[in-house]
Amino acid sequence: MKASEQIKAVQIIFFALLTGQIIFLFIAVFLVQSGNVLPNEDLYLILLVVDLIIIAPAIVAGPMLYRSFISRVKPKMSLSEKFNLYKQGTIIKLSLVEAPVIFSIVAYMLTGALLFLIIAIGVLVLFFLHKPTIEKFAEDFNISLSELE
């Protein structure tokens, strides 16, 4: 499989995860704003603390695990083996960054507090910055772009 096809496969996973989060966000906003979900303001403080406790490790652990996958590359590995490591590391990194977004959206639904919505959108922007590209792959694996074409 060509490099561009391999990256497309990872990008499809990325956009599927991103789309799921955005759709869930819109559904949550609709449900809260329409009054179909009754907020429980008593949960605000505990959910805020839990949310903040989840965000920091998830945002730090995702890239750290990704780098640990990248560090397992051996000089004699084929390009497809490197792409498999890249795909595995990227999926783990993205799922760890996605978790606080989902938790923040659920916290917003439970409390109706806009702060959780703002946190979810902020982490969603951070999620988008992890978009897989051929350039990032080449940089992470020290491969020239001409080798990938």
Secondary structure by P-SEA (a helix, b strand, c coil): ccaaaaaaaaaaaaaaaaaaaaaaaaaaaaaaaaccccccccaaaaaaaaaaaacaaaaaaaaaaaaaaaaaccccccaaaaaaaaaaaaaaaaaaaaaaaaaaaaaaaacccaaaaaaaaaaaaaaaaacccaaaaaaaacccccccc
